[in-house]
Amino acid sequence: MQEVQNVELFINNKFVPASTKETFELSSPYTGEVVAKVAEASVDDVNTAVLAAQASFPAWSAMSPLERGRPLKKLGEKILAETQTLAGLEALSMGRPVGGYFDATYASVHFNYFGEAGYAQGHTSLNTPGFLNMSLKQPFGVVGVIIPWNAPLVFFSKKIAPAVAAGNCVVLKSSEKAPMTSWKVAQWIEECGFPPGVINVICGHGQTSGNAMSMHMKIRVISFTGSTATGRAIQIASAKSNLKKVVFELGGKGPAIVFDDADIDAAVAATEFSINYNSGQTCMANSRIYVQESIKKKFTEAFKRASSCRSLGDPSDPKVNHGPQADGAQYNTVLKYIELGKKSGSLVLDGTNEEAKHIVHPVVFTDQPEDAQIMKEEVFGPVVVINTFTEEQDVIDKANDTEYGLYAALFTKDLERAMRVSKKLESGMVGVNCASPTGSWDLPFGGYKGSGTGRESLLESMDHFLENKSIYFKVSGIGG
């Protein structure tokens, strides 16, 4: 029997229950056992966390980047040392397999990098006669961060590290489906040297605490990763409150295009991993694959074989690479889309779903109409559609015929075609002879259209958390 954890709010460097004493139960999607009782943050709790951050801001922002960087680097080291603990919590709370768990390394890189990269610089100008002009980059104050459940530690680090390195103080809300790694990392914040109020971690449901953060007049920036529908709601709340800056990384319906000159084995391996990794619960997954007509049969058969080789089961087993959906609600959502797909196209691979353990075996459809729901809406499960094309421009039009634009992929040995098609794809990221989650630390991460606003990376992220200010010094005797 798994010990039930008491997950409380972390405000002003202290763990506290919700002001209402209200909690909710978190169950393992694989075993069904209750693994935690989680504090349900109220509007009052959000206000308390914001006040703590606001009080800490003057002293924190006045520190040098070197001083602010010390606790960031210590936290990065602590997270890396506790990789197995964190991986186990994700397996327990939302079914993320411990095998291949890279999140602690990812988080460590971010905290270490921003521990040394917090030197925001403006510029000076003598281009106006009689003036010495300068621009400054200054922190906003209180930043709100709302993270998703599919890779909590990744988003905890990629948002908090640049925000606090820039001199802001943060209120983070974890997902109600996966609060445990945020809660665990919060246990090390004071130990690593962060002053009270710099990082506050709350948990609860979005309609209460998330909405309160989105409407809060003292929060000046919201950085959110999650569904496009929730992103819209946050943007509306921002407009209705204080026009806070919003940074979004939202949903996706990623296309992959496989031309007939591609290395088919490599294309199969990349695209199969992309859609089935984390049980299909990734925003970047290539859920629509377009293969040239002449290679349809060969590609589809190879893809089915690769998908059938997944090791399904207990996410705490290092040999397993395909665990359950995050909870019963997500499991049922995936099954709903599978039933819709059966009505609109051909089902060519359908494993036995395991309802008691919320496991969905990889599913492959073909010959789906371009306007089918399964082609237009994000499933967030191990469900892929393989359609065909004949002409280059035709497949580009099909790939772009979506309100999403996060990650596209294409496979070809023709370099000119690769460049030509990459430019025409309406996507924030494009993989050539590779697929998601392939990326780069130093390139922008984010999407076109309904997939988000703004970009995140080691080089771009900090700018989201800094205001630009221009100062004009009138000085006699200075020419142009």
N, C-alpha and C positions, 0 to 999 in steps of 0.2 A: 504494500500500500504506500503510495507516494505521500510524503508529508505535505500538508496544505500550507502554502506560504501566505503571510499577511502582507499584502502589497499596499503600502501607505503613500501619501503625498510627501514630496520632498520640497519644503519651502524654507528659505532662509537657513539652509544647512541643517535642518531638523526634519525628521520623519514625523508626520502627524496624520491622524485620521481625517476623513472628510468632516467638515463642520457639521454636517447633518448626521454623521455616523453611518451614512448609507454605504453599503458595499454591494458588489455583484460577484457571482461565482465565475471562475474561468476553468473550463474543463479541457483535458487533453482530447484532441480530435481523434486520436488513434485508440486510446483505451477507454475514453469516456469518463475517466476519473476526474474529480474536482482537484485541481492543482493549486488554486489560489483563491483567496478572497480579496477582492480589489476595491480600494476606496473609490467612490464615485464623487469626483470633484464637483462642487456646486459653483454657482455664480460668485458666492462669497469667497470661496477658495481661490477662484481666479483673481478676484480683486486683491486678496491677501498676497498672492504670489507676485502680482504686478507691483504692488506697493513695496515688497521686499526688493524686487529688481530695481525699481525707481530709486529707492534709498541707497542702494549699493552703487548706482551708476556714477555719481560724481567722483568717488574715490577710485573706482576701477578704471574709468576713462582717463583719469589723470596720471595713471601709471605709465611707465615707458613700455614699449612693445617687448623689451627684454623681460621686464618684471611680469607682464601678463603671460608671457610665453612659458615661464617655468612650470606653473601648474598644468598647462596644456600638455607639455611634453611628459610630465609625470603620469598624467591620465592615460596618454597613449601607451606608455610602457606597461601600466597596470592592466589595461585592456588586453594587450597582447599576451601578457603572462597568464591571463585568466581565460584563454581561448576555449578550453574544454568546458569550463563552467558555463560560459555564455552559449556555446553551441548546444549544450544539454538543455538549457532553459528554452531555447527556440524549438528544439525537438519536442519538448514537453508541452509547450503552450500553443504552438500552431503547426506542429508536424514537419518542421524543416529538418531534413536529414543532416546528421552530424558529419557524414562523409562529404568532403568538398566544401565545408563551411569556411568561407574566406572572409567573413564580415569583420572579425576581430583584427585581421591584418589590414583590411581596408580602413577601419576606424583608426588604428594606430598610425597609419601613414598620414591621415588628415590631421590628427592632433599634433603629431610631430612636425609636420610641415608648417601648419599655422602657428605653432609655437615659435617659429623663427621668421615667419613671413608677415608679421603684423605691422609693417612699416608703411603706412599709407602716406602717399606723397601727392601734393598738388603741383602747381608750377608758377613761375613768375614771368612777368612781361614788361618790357619797356616800349611796347609798340604804340602806346598812346602818349603823345607829347605832353610833358608836364606831369606825368603820372608814373608811379611805380605800382604796378598791379600784381596781385597774387591770388591764387585759388587754394583753398584748403579742403581736405577731406576729413570729415568728422563723423563720429558714430551718431546714430539716431537717438539712442536711449534704451528703451525697452523693446525687445524683439520677441514676437510670438512665433513658435515653431510647432507645426502639427505634422506628425510622421505617420506612415502607413504600417501595416502589419506584416507585409511580405518580406521585408529586410530591415527590421527596426534599427539595428545597430549601425547599418550603413548610413541611414538617413539621420540618425542621432548625431553622428560624427560630421557628416558633410555639411550640416547646417549649423550646429552649435560651434564647431571649431572656428570657422571664419567669422561668425558673429561676435564671439567674445574676444577673439584676437583683434578685431577692429575697435574694441572698447565698449561694445554694447553689453547689456545684461539680458538674460533670456528666461522666458517661460516656455517650457516644452510640454506639449500634451502627447502622450503615447497613445497608440491605438488600443481600444478596449479589447481587441482580439489578441494582442501581443504586447503586454506592458512589462514583461518580466526582465528583459535585458536592460531597458531604460531604468527600471527600479534597481537592478543590481549595480549598474554603473553609477547611479546616484549615491550608492553607499560608499563610493571611493572619492567623491568630489571634495569633501572637507579634508580628507586624508592627503589628497594631492595638493592642497594649498589654496583652493579657491575661497575667497572671502564669502561670508554669508550673502545670499541674494543674487550672486552673479549667475548661477545656473539653478533654476527651479524646475522640478519635474513633477507634473501632475498626470493623473490618469482618469479615464471616464469616457462617456459617450459624447459624440460630436454635437448632438442637438442641444446639449446643455453647456458643457465647458468649452467645446470648440466654438460654438456660436458666441459665447460670452467673450472669448478671445478676439473673434473676428469683429465684434462690435465695440470692443474696449477703446475708449478715447485716449488712453495712455500708451497703448501699443502702437508703434509707428510703422512697423513692418511685420507682415505675416509671410513666412516661408512654409509652403505646404506641398506635400507629395501625396497623391491619392487620386480619386476618381474625378473625371471631368465635371460630373454633376455637383460634387462637393466644392470643387474649385469655383464654379459659377456662383454657388451660394456664398462663399467667402468673399468673392469680388463684389457681390451685391451688398453684403454687410459692410464692406470697406467703404463703398460709395455712400451708404446711409449713415455712417459714423463720421470718421475723421479723414477719409480718403487715404487711409494707410497704404503704403506701398505693398504690392503683392508679388510674390515670386512663386510660380507654379510649375511643377512637373507632374503632368496628369496622365490620362490613359493613352492607349495605343492600339492600333490594329495593323501591325507591321507587315508589309509585303516583302517577300523574297522572290527574286526573278532569276530563273536558271536557264541560261541560253544553251543551245545544243552543242556548243564547243567547250562547255565547262567540264571540269573534273567532277564527274557525277558522284563518285565516292566521297570526295571532300565536301561537296555541296550537301549531300545527304547527312553526313556526320554533323556538319555545322547547323543545319536547319532543324534536324531532329533534336539536338541538344537545346537549341533556342526555344522551341515550343514546349519541351517536356521538362526542362530544368525547373526545379522548385514546384513541380506538379503543374506547370503552366502558369503559375501565379507571378508573372513578371510583366511589367508594362511594356517592355521592349520586345516581347516574344513575337517571332514571325508566324502569325496565325494564318496568313494567306500566302501560299506558295504558288507561283505561276511558272510552269515549266513549258519549254517549247514543245510543240505537238509531237515532233519526231522522237523525243526522249521520254514521253509521258510514261509508257509502260515500264521501262527500265528504272526510271527514277522512283515511281510509285512502289514498285515491288521492293526495291532496296530500302525505301523509307519505312515501309511496313515491317521489314525484317529488323531494322535498327530499333524501331519503337517497341517491338515485341521482346527485345533483349533487356529491357529495363528491369532493375531489381527492385521490386515493390515490397513494402512492408513497414516494419517498426523503424521510425526515423532515428531512434537512438542507436541502431545497429550501423556501424561504420560501413558495412557492405551494401547497405540499401541506398539507392540513389533516387527513389521515387516514393515519397511519403503521401500522407493524406492531404485533402484540401484543408484549409485552415479551420473550418468548423462546419457544422451542419448546414448553415445558411449558404455558405459558398459551395458546398457539395451539391445542394439542391439546385442552385443557380446553374452550375455546369450541366447537370442532368437535364434541366429545362432546355438549354441550348442544343444539347445532343438530340433531343426529341424534335426540336424545330428543324435541325439539319436533316434528320431522317425524312422529313416531309418534303424538303426542297431539293435534295440531291442524293447522291449515292454514298452509302456507308461501306467502306472497304476494310476497315479495321475497327473492331469493337470488342474490347476485352470485357471480362466480368467485373462489374463494379461491386465494391465491398461496402455496403451501407453501414454496417456496424462500426467500421473503421474509417469511414469517409474517404475511401480510396477510389479514385477514378483511373482506370487503365487508359493508356494512350488511345485516342480516337482519331481516325483519318477519314475524311470525306473527300469525294471528288465531284466534279460536274455540278457545282453549285451556281445558281444564277447570281449575277453580280449584285442584284438588289435584295438578296435573301438576308434575313436578320443575322444569320451566322457569319455573313460576309461584312456586315456593317457595324455590328455591336461587339464590344469587348467581352469575351467569355471569361477570361482569367482562369483558364484550366487547360489541361493537356489535350486540346482539340484543335486540329489543323484541317484546312481545306487545300487540296491540290487541284488547281485549275490549269488550263492550257492556254497558249497563245501562239500566233504565227508571226506577227509583225512587231517590230520594236516599238513603234509609236503606239500601237494598240495596247501593248502591255503597260507602257508608261501611263497611258490614260486610265487603265484599270487600277493600277497601283495607287494613283493619285485620287481616285474617286472615293474619298473618305474624308470625314471631318477630323481625322487624326493625322498626325505626321511626326511620330517620334523617331523610329528607327526603321530604315529600309535596308535591304541587302540585295546584291546582285552577284551572279557568278558567270564569268566569261574569261577567256584567255585573250580577248581582243582589247588592248589597252585603250584605243580610241573610243570604242563602244563604251567601255567602263566610264571614261571621263564624260562622254556625251550623256549617258543615261543618268549618272550621278548628279549632274547639274540640273536635270529636268525633274528629278524626283522631289516631291514636296515633303521633305523630311529634315528634321534637325540633325540627324545622323545617318550616314550611309556606310554600310560595310561592303567592301569589294572583295570577293572571294573569301568572305568571312561573314558571320552573322552575330546578332546580339547573343550574349552580353559583351562581345568584344568592344573595347574602348581604349581610351588613353587618358592618363592622369592630367595631361596638360592641354587637352582640347575641350571645347565647350560641350556640356551635356544638357540637352533640352530639346524641345520639339516645336514644330510649326502648328498652326491652326489650333484645334481643340486639345492638343497635347501639351500646351503650357505657354508660359511667358517667362522670359529670362533664361539665363544659362548658369550652370554650376560646373565648377572644376577647381583644381588647385589655383589656377591663374585668374578665373573669373569670379569666384564666389564672394570674395571679400567686398567687391564693389557694390553688391546688393545691400550691404549693411553700412554704407557710408554715404553721408550727404555731401554734396559739393557746395562750397560757398566761395563767392568772389568778393575780394576786398580791393578798393580803389584808393590808393594813397596819392593825394595831390601834393606834389613836391616841386617847388619852383626851381628853375635852372636845369631841369632834365628835358632833353630834346627827344625827338622821335628816333 
